[in-house]
């Protein structure tokens, strides 16, 4: 949580001109990230309901200028404790406990957003453009959609089962709700 506070200070101090921006934070009770993995013999998914983050929006709050998200590897739950324990080992969760996403480019076209940023995970940064549905409600903003990540791009060695490695592709589905 100390990292999150430092992130808030750095993130907001670098982007504010008073009166021109609105601060938003991720609503942990309504947000989640889910991954789907696959192996020749079975598919599985895991969900992380503890997403932390901040956004800077324009004064009216309908356009996001910057976005920073943080999730901990330990908080993903696949409903299989053995799989989750092995995942923590494979992902070096003690050395690399966090998955981060930063963006300073959020382009809106009606209810669609194109978010250009980068993921930082397992000691590696990878640029990624994500398409999302953008829902502006009275007291919240919701960003939801899906995209794919390749684990080996982050230097992760794929685990194997029955001498076959898992597929080198994770489908990520998310819903991030931002509140003032």
For each residue, the residues with C-beta under 8 A, 3 or more apart:
1: 4 5
2: 5 6
3: 6 7 70 98
4: 1 7 8 52 70
5: 1 2 8 9
6: 2 3 9 10
7: 3 4 10 11 54 68 70
8: 4 5 11 12 54
9: 5 6 12 13
10: 6 7 13 14
11: 7 8 14 15 54 56 66 68
12: 8 9 15 16 23 54 56
13: 9 10 16
14: 10 11
15: 11 12 21 56 65 66
16: 12 13 20 21 56
17: 20 21
18:
19: 59
20: 16 17 58 59
21: 15 16 17 56 57 58 59 65
22: 56 57 58 59 60 61 180
23: 12 54 55 56 57 180
24: 54 55 56 57 61 64 141 178 179 180
25: 53 54 55 178 179 180
26: 31 51 52 53 54 55 69 176 177 178
27: 30 31 140 177 178 179
28: 31 49 50 51 52
29:
30: 27 140 175 177
31: 26 27 28 49 51 174 175 176 177
32: 47 48 49 51 174 175
33: 47 48 51 71 172 173 174
34: 45 46 47 48 172 173 174
35: 45 46 76 170 171 172 173
36: 43 44 45 170 171 172 173
37: 43 44 45 46 166 167 170
38: 42 43 44 166 167 169
39: 42 43 161 164 165 166 167
40: 164
41: 161 162 164
42: 38 39
43: 36 37 38 39
44: 36 37 38 78 80 83
45: 34 35 36 37 78
46: 34 35 37 76 77 78 79 84 87
47: 32 33 34 76 77
48: 32 33 34 51 71 72 75 76 77
49: 28 31 32 75
50: 28 71 72 75
51: 26 28 31 32 33 48 69 70 71 174 176
52: 4 26 28 69 70 71
53: 25 26 67 68 69 70 176 178
54: 7 8 11 12 23 24 25 26 67 68
55: 23 24 25 26 64 65 66 67 68 141 178
56: 11 12 15 16 21 22 23 24 64 65 66 67
57: 21 22 23 24 60 61 62 63 64 65 141
58: 20 21 22 61 62 63 65
59: 19 20 21 22
60: 22 57 63
61: 22 24 57 58 136 141 180
62: 57 58 108 136
63: 57 58 60 106 108
64: 24 55 56 57 67 106 108 113 141 143 178
65: 15 21 55 56 57 58 104 106
66: 11 15 55 56 102 103 104 106
67: 53 54 55 56 64 101 102 103 106 115 117 143
68: 7 11 53 54 55 100 101 102 103
69: 26 51 52 53 100 101 102 176
70: 3 4 7 51 52 53 98 99 100
71: 33 48 50 51 52 75 76 98 99
72: 48 50 75 97 98 99
73: 76 87 88 91 93 96 97 98 99
74: 88 93 97
75: 48 49 50 71 72
76: 35 46 47 48 71 73 84 87
77: 46 47 48 84
78: 44 45 46 83 84 87
79: 46
80: 44 83 84
81: 84 85
82: 85 86
83: 44 78 80 86 87
84: 46 76 77 78 80 81 87 88
85: 81 82 88 89
86: 82 83 89 90 159
87: 46 73 76 78 83 84 90 91 93 159
88: 73 74 84 85 91 93 94
89: 85 86 92 93
90: 86 87 156 157 159
91: 73 87 88 96 122 156
92: 89 95 96 122
93: 73 74 87 88 89 96 97
94: 88 97
95: 92 123
96: 73 91 92 93 121 122 123
97: 72 73 74 93 94
98: 3 70 71 72 73 120 121
99: 70 71 72 73 119 120 121
100: 68 69 70 119 120 121
101: 67 68 69 117 118 119 120 128
102: 66 67 68 69 117 118 120
103: 66 67 68 106 115 116 117 118
104: 65 66 117
105: 115 116 117
106: 63 64 65 66 67 103 113 114 115 116
107: 113 114 115 116
108: 62 63 64 112 113 134
109: 112 113 114
110:
111: 133 134 135
112: 108 109 131 132 133 134
113: 64 106 107 108 109 131 132 133 134 143
114: 106 107 109 129 130 131 132
115: 67 103 105 106 107 129 130 131 132 143
116: 103 105 106 107 127 128 129
117: 67 101 102 103 104 105 127 128 129 130
118: 101 102 103 125 126 127 128
119: 99 100 101 125 126 128 149 154
120: 98 99 100 101 102 124 125
121: 96 98 99 100 124 126 154
122: 91 92 96 154 155 156
123: 95 96 154 155
124: 120 121 153 154 155
125: 118 119 120
126: 118 119 121 153 154
127: 116 117 118
128: 101 116 117 118 119 147 149
129: 114 115 116 117
130: 114 115 117 145 147
131: 112 113 114 115 145 147
132: 112 113 114 115 143 144 145
133: 111 112 113 142 143 144 145
134: 108 111 112 113 141 142 143
135: 111 141 142 143 144
136: 61 62 141
137: 140 141 142
138:
139: 179 180
140: 27 30 137 177 178 179
141: 24 55 57 61 64 134 135 136 137 177 178
142: 133 134 135 137 175 176 177 178
143: 64 67 113 115 132 133 134 135 174 175 176 178
144: 132 133 135 174 175 176
145: 130 131 132 133 173 174
146: 171 172 173 174
147: 128 130 131 171 172
148: 169 170 171 172
149: 119 128 153 154 169 170 172
150: 153 154 168 169 170
151: 154 156 158 168 169 170
152: 155 156 157 158 168
153: 124 126 149 150
154: 119 121 122 123 124 126 149 150 151
155: 122 123 124 152
156: 90 91 122 151 152
157: 90 152
158: 151 152 165 166 168
159: 86 87 90 165 166
160: 163 164 165 166
161: 39 41 164 166
162: 41
163: 160
164: 39 40 41 160 161
165: 39 158 159 160 168
166: 37 38 39 158 159 160 161
167: 37 38 39
168: 150 151 152 158 165
169: 38 148 149 150 151
170: 35 36 37 148 149 150 151
171: 35 36 146 147 148
172: 33 34 35 36 146 147 148 149
173: 33 34 35 36 145 146
174: 31 32 33 34 51 143 144 145 146
175: 30 31 32 142 143 144
176: 26 31 51 53 69 142 143 144
177: 26 27 30 31 140 141 142
178: 24 25 26 27 53 55 64 140 141 142 143
179: 24 25 27 139 140
180: 22 23 24 25 61 139
